[in-house]
Amino acid sequence: MVRGLDYYSRTTFEFTHGELGAQSAVLGGGRYDGLSEQLGGPKAPGIGFAIGEDRLVLALQAQQAVALRPLKAFVAPLGREPTVML
């Protein structure tokens, strides 16, 4: 995944829909711990996201026309600490 925004740190995420063609991203975001300092502000870790409302509507409309398929998910924990997933 390449969001093209270099201020993200550690975790990034993106939700896509296969029926939207080449530009399939619906929602994306991540952590940006150093962004405030880069802009001259105080240390303020954060997380944020953006959603394309037009793409969300298109995805919902496409979903009505597609038979239900099994959910495919990929989770890739990063870091030094072991992660327990339930």
Steps between C-alpha positions, in 0.01 A plus 500: 500500500636838407298797617755757381510680833836478676389639837345171607691301761460134586139401432318583177176353372285504192162349420434413137210359300569273205206623292630859473769437237856632513426765762347264754590677828198599708666602828861537616709645777754426768722631779688824456697541820750760369269715288437772757873551557564510121251786479668691787257396773536310826544125526153358442470138384189429301304278269265599224313382193313628198206346322385555144124534538444465126702176494313372806167555321633328187628207709165462676316508167739243352462277806126473439569349157769252614427168669651469846854364493726389785679784678868533415717674756873551540635613837871579528606604852831688505730583788716343764227401744319171439137553409221277625201495268171349612 
